[in-house]
Structures are given as C-alpha cells and as structure tokens.
Amino acid sequence: MGHNGRAMNLPPFTSRVWKIAHKVPIPLWAIVLITLPLSAGIFGLWLLNDWEAAECQTVGKTILASESTRLYCAQTIADRDTAPDLAEAIQLASSISPEHPLRQDSDRFIQQWANRLLEKAEITFQEGKLEDAIKAAESIPETVPVRATANTRIQKWRDTWKAAEKLVNEAQTAIQDDNFAIALLNARKLLRVPNQYWNVQRFQDLVNQIQAAKESKKAAARDRAKAKDLTATKSFTTNDLIDHWQKEQTAEAATHLAKAQQLAATGNLDRLRDAISEAEMIFSSTPQYPQAQKLIAEWNRQIETAEDQPYLDQATALARKEDIQSLQSAISEANNIYFGRALYREAQRRIDQWTLKVQELSAQQAAQQLPPNPGTLIQTTDYQISPPPQ
C-alpha cells in the first residue's frame, strides 16, 4: 500500500508517464484535447478528397459509373480550372445519355466550361503558343455552340501567325540589305497584329535588332570619318562624333514626335495608326522615347476601343432579350474581343453575368419540366453536384 492507503502497483513505465502527465498544465491538456479531433477531421477530409480524386480518374474509363457520378466527377475535374482539365470535364459530361434527366444540367455545365476553355486558349495564343491554343480550342466538342466560335478563332489565329511571320522575315531581309527604312516599316506593321506576343515582344526584339544594325553602320561611318579627319587641319575626337550623332538623333526624334501628335489630333483611326508608325521611329536612346511610348499605348487603346465597341454593343443588345438563345449569342459576340485588348476585361465581366443568367434560366426550365425528385443529386440553386452515395 502507498501513502494514504492507495494502491501504487502501476508498472514502472506507466508510473513515469503518470507522473509526467500530472506535471503538464491543464491549459496545455485542453489544447491537446481540442487539437486532436480537429487534426483527425482535417486528415479525414484529406483522405476523402484523395479518394474522390482517385475514383474520378477511373470514371471515364468504365461504363459502370452512374450518370450522377460522371457529372459529379466532371465538376470536380473542371474546378482545377486548367485547359486540359476543362477539356476532360467536358468530355466526361458529354458521355451522359441524352435521355437522362441530368443531361440538361450536363449541357449547361459544358457550355460554361467551353467558354472558360476558349478564354484560356485565347490567353495561350496571346502568349505566343499557337499549337497549344489550337489544341485547347479543338478539344471543345462540335456539338457545343461555342465550338463554332472556336473554329473561327482558330482560323484567325493561323492567319495572324502567318502574316506576322511574313512581316518579320521581310524586315530581317531588309536589315541584311542595310535598308533600315523598309525594315522599320515592316516592324511597325507588327503593331497592328492582334497578338501580344507579336505586337509587343517580337516587335520590340525587331526594333532592337534594327537599331543595333543601324548603330553599327553609324559607328562604322564614324570610324571612317575619324580616320579621314586625322589628315585634316582640325580633327574630331570620338566623343565629338558621338555627340554630333546624338544631337542628330534627338532632332530627328523631335520631328517624328511632332508629326505623330499632329496626325493623332484628327482622331481618325487611320491617322492614329499613322501616328503610331511615326512615333515608333523614335529610338530608345533619345529623350523623346518615354513620351513616345506613352502616346503609342494611349493611341492603341483608342484604336482597340473603337474597333471592339461594336462587338460589345451588339452583344449587349442581344442580351437585353434575356432568353437563353439570345444570351448565348451575346456571349459568342463578346468573345470576339480578344485577351489584352482595351475592352477585354469589360467583355469578360459581361460574359460572366450572361453565363450566370443562362444557368438560372436553364435551371428554371428544368424545374418546370421535371417533377420533384428527392433523390436528385443536383442542387440547382448553386449548381453543385453532391458526391455519389458510398
């Protein structure tokens, strides 16, 4: 018997643990007791999500999966929001039978995912990845209305790419021939190419190439002039020649900037394009270059707004009818405004609104056509699909 008559026949290890436990503060025990169930719950959710991901990987490969499971897994995959996942989700949702009650919900999701997929394909094209953009757009099934827009977009992408490559090749040939005026003319034409990779990155690369080649030819001329001046009564130093060249470039840049501003003042789109071409003749080594670049950006915004506003106005007019077909037509019309354009963000904001309206109208139609079914796994209020029963 221990003190006070209590039995202390615990094993040595248990006894040590018991003594240590009595030394732990009660608040710390409370934290442990709260944390353990929470950690277990989080671990359980992680296991559930991991199990769902594994299950959904095999759904498309078996004909035994139920229609509700297919649609649930399609939404799970689409939530990853990458082009390949959206394409996979569309393909999985398309496998639902046309006669099945869930097909209406499936078609609604497919339309939404196809719009997102086409938007991502456009972004990929603007980044300069033509083949990846085409592959993403072509993954939209022919049965989806957005595919018609995708086909048109793909052809525009190919035409744009071919025209841009031709301009660059002609400019580089002109550089080799020391015909810098023609080279710069072709470079300026890249500014009108509706692709950020070509009208920003490749344009700047080409201008830098032209400027480097031109400066290399000025330097050679400078060296020849210096050698000639050594025999003259008064010779010029290298610094004198460089200073003289910089003054010439600054005076030339001032002339180009003044002419560009005069052209832009008319507000005519063709004159704005001419103004941009004129301002692009100002090299980065001149004091006028920052102002020229700022004006070029502003004039490009004016041109893009004027070119794309009709698309947005037509789309808005269609959307006012507030029926599903008109809203889908409005979405297709607004999708003509490409990524990176001045009105792109506004167009996408309205597309999101119209897509949500299409979903609401489709849900209302489905509710009117189908009798209430407690076993339906679709929650039409927020378009989330419940997991299949275990």
N, C-alpha and C positions, 0 to 999 in steps of 0.2 A: 504493500500500500504506500502511496506517496503522501505528500503533505495534505492535511485536512481530510484524510481518509479517501482521496480519489485514486483510482487505479491508473498507473502510468506504465502499462505494459505495451506501449507502441514500439514498433520496430525502430532501430536506430535512425534509418534514413527518413522514415515518416516523422519521427520525433523532431529531427533537424528542420524538415520542411515546415512543420507546425510552428516551431519557434520563430523561423524566419517570417512566416505569414503573419504572426502576431506583431511583428515589428513594422510591417507595411502600414502606412497611414490609411485611414478609412477613405479619404477622398480619392486616393490612388486606386483602391479597390473599386470604387464607384465608376471611375473612368474605364477600368478594365472590363467591368460587367456591362457597361454601355457599348464599348467599342467592339467587343467580341461578336455580339449578334449583328451589329451593323456591318462588320467586315465579312461575316458569313453571308449576309444578304447580298452585298456587292459581289462577292465571289460567285454566289449562285446566279446572279444576273449575267455575269460574265460567261459562266458556263452555258446559260440558256442562249445568249446571243451567239456564242461559238457553235453551239449545237444547231441553231437555226441557220447559220451561215453554211455549215457543212451539209445540212439537209437540202438547202436551196441550190447547192452546187449540183446535186444529182436529180433535181426535179425535172429539168429539161431533157434528161436522158432516159426518162422512163414514162411509159404511157399509163402507169398505175396511179400516178398522183392525181388527186381530185382537182376539180376546176378552182375551188376556193384556195387550195394550197398553191396552185400555179399563180394565181393572181396575187396572193399574199407575198410569195417569193419574188414575183416580178417587181412589186413595190419596194421590197427590201433591197433588191439589187439596184433599182433606179435611185434610191436615196443616196447611194455613193456618189452620184452626180458626176460621173466621168463619161466621156463619149462611148467607150466600149461597154460600160455597164448599162447605159441608157439603151444602146442597141440590143444588148442581151435581154433587158427587161421588155422591150417592145416585141422581140421575137417570142419570148415566153408568154406574154399576154395574148399574142396573136394566135397561140395554139389552142385557146379556149374555143369550144364549139360555138358556131354562130347561133345555134338554137338554145344555148344555155342562158338562163336568166342573168348570169354575171357578165354576159358579153357586152351589154350596154356600158357597164362600168369599165370593162376592159378597153373598149373603144375610146372612152373618154380619157382614160389614163394614157393610152397610146398616142392620142392627139397631143396631149400635154407634153409627153416625153419626146415626141418627134420635134416639137417646136424647140425644146431645150437642146436637143441633139443638133438641129440645124444651126442654132445660135453658136454652139461650141465649134461646129465645123467652120463657120464663118470666122471665128476668132483664130482658129488654127490656120486658115488661109491667110488672114492678115499677118500672121507671124511668119509667113513665108514657107509653110509646109503644105504644098499643093496636093500631093498624093494622099497625105493623111486626111486632109479636109475632104477630098473626093470620097475616100473610103468611108468616112463617117457619114457623109450625106447619102451615099448609096446604100447604107445599112437601113435606111428608112424604107419600109415595105411599100410596094407600088399601090397597095390598097388604101394607104393613108393619104388624105387630101394634101398634106404638107409635101408629099413626095413630088408633086408637080412643081412646086416652088423650088424644091431641092434640085430637080433636073435642070430647070432654068438657071439656077445659081451655079451649078457645076459647069455648064457651058460658058457662062460669063467668066468664071474663074480661069478656064482653059484659054479663052480668047485674051483675057487680061495678061496672063502669063506669057503667051506667045508674043503679044505686042510689046511687052516690057523687055523681053529678051532681045527682040529685034532692035529696039532703041539703044540698049546698052552695047550690043555688038557694033552697030553703026558708029556710036560715039567712040568706042575704043579703036576702031579703024581710023577714024578722023584724028585721034590723038597720035597714032603711029605716023600719020602723014603730016603732023605738025599743023593740022587745020583745026585750031582750037575753037574758032567761032562755030563751026559745024558741030564739033564735039559738045560744046556748051548748049547749043540749040537742042540737040537730042537729049541731053541731060535734063534740060528744063521741061521737056515733054513728059518725063517721068513723073513730074508733079501732078499731072492730070490722070495718072494711072490710079484707079480706085483700090489701092492696096498699100498698106502702111509699110510693108517690107520693101516695096519698090520705091514708093514716093518719099520715104524717109531714109531708111538705111542704105539701100542701093544708090539712091540719088546722091546722098552725102558722100558715099565712097567714090562715086564717079566724079563729083565736083572736086574732091580732094586729089583725085588722080589727074584731072585736067590742070588744076592749079600747080601741082608738083611738076608736071611736064612743062607747063608754061614757064615756071620759075627757073627750071633747069635750063631752058632755052635762053631766058633773060640773063642768067648767070654766065652762060657761055658767051653771050654777046657782050656782057660786062668785061669778061676776061679779055676778049678780043679788043675792046675799046681801050682797056687799060694798057695792053701791050702796044697799041698804036700810039697812045698818049705818051709813052715813055720817050718817044723820039720828038715829041712836040716841045715847044718852048716852055709851056706850063702843063705839067702832068696832073691828073686827078688821082687821088687816093681811092682805095676800095670803099672806104666809108663815104667819100663824096659821091661815088656812083650809086651806092645803095640808097643814100639819102635822096638822090635825084630820082631814082626808080620809085621809092615810096611816095614821094610827092606826086609823081605822075599817077600812081595807082589811086591815091586819095582824091585827086582832082577828077579822075575818071569815075570813081565811085560816087562822088557828089553829083555828077552829071546823070548817072544812071538812076540815083535815088530821086532826084528832082523829076525826071521823066516818068518814073514809076508812079509817084504821087499824083502827077498831073493826069495820067491815064486812069488811075483808080478813082479820081474825083468825079468822073462821069457816072459811076455806079453801074455801068453796063457790064454784063458778065464777061463778054469777050474782052472788053478793055481791062477788066480786073485780071483776067488771065494774062494779058499782055503786060500788065503792071508787075505781076509776079515774075514773069520771064525777065523783065528788065531788072528787077531787084535781085534776081538770082545771079546776075553778072557781077555783083559786088562780092569781092573776095574777103575771106575772114581776116586778112592782115590789115584791113582798112578800118578807120574809126567808125565808118558808117555801117559796118556789118551788123552789130547788135540791133540797131534800129530797123535795118532792112529785114532781118529775120522776124522781128516782132510784127512788122507790117505784113509780111508774107503769111504768117499764121492767121492774122485777122482777115485778110482778103480771102484766104482759103475757107475760113468759117463762113464768110458771106456767100461764097460760091456754093458751098455744100448745103447751106440752109436754103438758098434759092432753088437748088436742084431737087432737094428732097422734100421740101414743104408740100408739093402737090401729092406725093405719096401719103403723107401724114393727113392731109386734108381729106383725101379720098377715103382713107381708112376710117377716119372719124365720122364721115358722112354715112358710111356703110354700117358702122357700129350703132348709130342712132336708131336703127330699125329694131335692135335688141332681140332678134331671133338668132337661133344657133347658126344657120347658114350664113347670114349676113355678118355675124361676129367672126366666124371662121374666115370669111373673105376679107374682113378688115385686118385680121391677124396676118394673112398672107400678103396683103398690100403693104402693111407696115414693115414686114420682113425684108422689103426691098431696100430699106435703109441700113446700110452695112455698118459693121463694127468700126469704131474710130471716127465716124462721120459726126458732124456737129449736132445733128438731131437724133443720134443713135440712142442715147440714154432716155430721151423723152419717148421715142418709139417703143423701147423695151418696157418702159413704165406702163404705157397704154396697153401693150400686148399682154402684160401680166394681169391687168384689170379685165380685159376682154376674155382671157382664158378662164379666169375665175368665174366670170358671168356665164360662159359656156358650160362650165361644170355645174353651176347652180341650176341652170335651165334643164340640163340633161338629167340631173337628179330629180327635179320636179316632174319631168315627163316619166321617168322610171317609176316614181312613186304613184303616179296616176294610172299607169298601165298595169302594174303588178299588184296583186293582193298582198296584204301584210303577211309577212312570214317571219315568225320569231326566230327561226333557225338561220336566217340570212346572216352571213358573216361580214357583210359590207356595212359600215357606218356611213351613211350618205351625208351626214352633217359635216364631217370633216374629211371624208374620203380616205379614211384609214382602214386598212384591212386587218381584221383580228386574226391572230395565229390559228392554224388548224388545230382541232382537238387532239390531245395526246392519246 
